[in-house]
Amino acid sequence: MRACVDIGGTKVAVSLSADSNSPLIGRRSEPTAKTGNNDAVARQILRLIDEISAEQGIDATSIERVGVSSAGPFVLRDGLVELATPNICGGIAGPARGLPNDWMTAIVEAPLRQRFANVRVENDAVAALEAERTWGALKGTDHCAYVTWSTGVGVGLCVDGRILHGKNGNAGHAGHSFVVDDDSGALCGCGNVGDVEALVAGNSIARRFGQPPPALFAAAAAGEPQALATTEALCRVMGRMLYNLIATLDLQRISLGGSVFWHNRDFLLPRLQAEIDGKLLALTGGAVLVPAGLGDKVGDYAALALLD
């Protein structure tokens, strides 16, 4: 048996699977642990694996392989991944960010390796990219990216058929790049002020505009002028980041997922594509944005893709 783990800034989800051709079973999801010691997330994962195994009548000791798809960035300590994730570790940006801990990192891989024979941890957008290339909207595409617009903004990159990782597995953190001059004082959990994630991520939208993304986008779709202006500005920020990815890496297709995008995809997709179309056609001609082929299940299958 295999355990498939999806760690986000909002939730942790765990499922089991016999192999990559078998359905995921026993999925459980709960808010990401953010209090106590900085091994709280790892202990949460171990508990969920045990609880699911008991529910499914599976001997937990039969689980030897664990795939972990996690929001980053990562820090390597003795070759093992710890999370330096802005939406989990409150020590990075400090008390102003409002997280209930002072962690600089969250230990994940080391506790799992103490119990399981095979553990693979990858950035969630990289894992989702592998899943989308295996089963989803990026199948057969060698120059592509997966972008999640959710609690945070994450990117997985593939050029010439090779997935990019970088020195610490952090390639693709375009959500922490800057695309506009920001005078709003928007603070990202990484400590940046005015980066893409600080301006458009799901948690940022609620802080900046006083309403969660579902309410804001519903009002925009209904034609409310202020909401429409706000969401158009969000699309300009996100669209410029997508354009920069295409122009820098000569991409042919970007698959989009994450809760903010997915629940508002009919509204967002044409506006994001408009930020790309017509700009330097030698680079952007034929470059398309598509919804994730795996839909709102991309996070679950991302972890499974790591175990192929």
N, C-alpha and C positions, 0 to 999 in steps of 0.2 A: 504494500500500500504506500501511497504518497500523500503528503500533506501540502496543500496549496494555500499560501498566506498572502494576503493583500493588506499592506499597511498604508494608511493615508492619514492626513492631518485630522480628519474627522472620525474615521472608523477603522477598525481592524476586522477583516473577514477571513475566515478559515473554512476550507472544504477538504474533503478527501477524494482520492481517485485511485483506481487500480492501475491505470495506465493512460496514455494520452488519447486513446480511442474510447475510453470509458467515460460516462457522464460523471460530473462532480456530484458528490453526495454529502448530506449532512451539513450544508452550509450554515454557519452561524456568524453573525455580525454584531459588534457592540462598539460603543465609543472608545476611541483610542485612549489607553491609560496615560495619564499625564501628571499623576501625583505619586508621592513616595520616592523610592530610590530610582536611579536611572536605568535599572534593569527591569522596570515595571512592564514595559512593552513585551520583552522576551518572556517574562513570567505569564503575562496574559495569553500569549500564543501557546505556550505549553499547556496551560489550563484548558484553553479552548480545544486543542487537539485531544486531550484526555476526555473531555466532556462529549465531544462528537463521537469518538471511538466507542465510549460506553453506550451512547444512544443507538449507534448502528450495530452494536454487538460485535465490534471488531477489537481484537487484541491490540492495544496501543503499542506493544513491543514489536508488532509486525511492520510498523511504519519505519522505514529506513531512510527515505529520501524526503527532503523538504525544500520546496521552492518558495522564496520570499521575494515578492514584488513590493518595493517600498519607495515612498517619497524620499527624496534626498535633500541635500547633498550627503555624501558619505565621508567619513574619516576612517582611515585604516590604522588600526593599532595592533601591532604584532601580526600583520597580515589579515586581520579579521575586521569585518565591517561594523562600524558604529554609526548611528544616524546623527547627523548634524542638521536636522530637519527644522526649518524655521517655525512650522506650525505645530511642532511637538516639543522642541527644546526651548524653554523660556529664558535660559541664561544667555542666549546669543544676542538678542536685542534688548534684554533687560525688562524691568517691571513695566515699562510703558506699553509693552506689547500685550500685557494682561494674561499671560499663561501662568498656570499655578505651580510652576517649578523653576528651579534655577539651573537646570541641566544644560551643559554645553554639548553633550552628546547623550544618546540613548544606546545602551549596549544591546545588541541583537544577536549577532552571529555566534559569539563565544558561548553563551548559555545553550543555544540550540545544538552546537557541535559537541557539547558534553553528553548529549543524549542520542543524537541521530548520526548515522554513519556518513550521510551525504547531505550537505546543505549548500544551496546556491542562493546568494542574495544579489539582486540587481535593482537598479533604479526602476521605479514602476513604469515610467514612460518607455524605457528600453525594453522591459518585459512585455509591455503592451504592444510595442513595435514588433517583437518576435511573434506574438500571438496574431496580430493583424497580417503579418507576412505569411503565417502558416495557414490560418483559417479565414481571414477577414478581407478587408477592402484593399490591402496592399499585397495580396498574393500575386507573385510573378513580377513584382516591381523592385528594381535594383537601386533606384535613386529616390528615396522617400523619407518621410518622417511621420511619427505619431505625436500628436500634441493633445495634452489633456488640459481643459479649462474647467477647473473644479475648485476645491478649497484653495489650492495653489495652481500654478501654471508650470507644466512639465513637458519636456521634449525628449523623444528618442530619435536618433539619426542613423540613416543607412545610406552609404555612398558606394557605388560600384559593387553593390551586393554585400558589402561589409558593414556590420553594425559598429558604430563608433563607441568606445568606452572611455578613453582618456586615462590619465595616470592614476586616478583614484576611483574610476568608475563614474565620474561626474560629467562626462561629455553630454551636452544638450541642455544645460541649465540656462536656457535663453530667457526663462521667466525672471531671472535676476539681471537682465541686461536693461539698458536705458534706451528708449526710443523717442522721448519728448522731454522738454524742460518742464519740471513739475514744481508748481508753487503751492501745492495743497498741503505739503508736509506729510504726505502719506507714508507711514512707517511700515516697512516690510519686516517680517519676523527675522530676516537675515541681518537686519540692521541698516540696510539701504533705505534711503528716502527717495521715493519716486521711481523705483524700477517697475517693470511690467507687472509683476505679481502684486506689488504694493498698490497699483492703480486699478487692476481689473479682476484679481482673484476673488472667489466667492466670499471669503471672509473679509476682504477689503471693501467690497461693495456694500456690505451691511454696515461697516464702520463709517465709510465716507458719506453714504447717502441716507443712512437712517432706516433702510428697509432691506430685507433679504432679497437675493436675486429673483426668486419666483415672483414676488410682488412687483419689483421694478420692471421686469420684462413683461409681465402681464399688463401693466399700465402702459408701457410703450407699444405693445401690440394693439392695445385698444385706442391708440392715437393720442394719449395724454401728452401735451407738448413738452413739459419739462422732462418727463421720463423718456420721451423719444430723443430729446437732445442729449440726455445723459448716456443712453445706450449707444447712440451714434458715436459719441466720444470714446466710449469703451471699445467699440469695434475699430476705431481708428488706431488705438494703441495696440490692440491684439493683431489687427491686420498688418500693421507696420512690422511687428515682430515676425509674422509669417512671411511677409515679403523679404525681409532680411535673410531668413533661412533659405528661401528659394534662390535669392541672388548670390548668396555666399557659397552654397553647396550644389547649385544647379539641379535642384530637385524636380521631379516630374509629378509627384503626388504627395499630399499630406492628408492623413486620416485624423479626424478630430473626434475626441470623446471627452468624458468628464461631465459632472453633473450640471454645471452652468451651461456648457454647450449643449449637452444632450437634451435637456428639458426645454431648450429654446432654439433648437437647431433650425427650424423652418424660418425663424426670424433672423438668426445670426448668419447662417451660411451664405446667403447672397450678399450680405453687407461685408463680410470678410473677404469674399472672392472679389468684390469690387475694389478692395484696397490693393489687389494684385494685378488685375486685368489692365492692360494698356500701358503698363510701366516697363520700359526697356524689354521689348518683345523678344530680343535675342535670348534673354534669360527667363522670361516669364511665359512666353508663348507655349501653350499646351499644358502649363502647370495648373493642376486642379486641386481643389479642396473637396474632400468627401467625408460624409459621416462614417464613424467607425463601423466596420462590417459586423463586429461582434456586439454592437449596441451597448447597452448598459451592463453587459456581462463581461466587457473587455478586461476589467480588473481581475475577475476570477480566472479567466483563461490565461491571463498574463503569467500568473504564477505557474500554471500547468505547462506553459510553453517552455519554462526554464528547465523542466525535467525531461525533455525529449532527449 
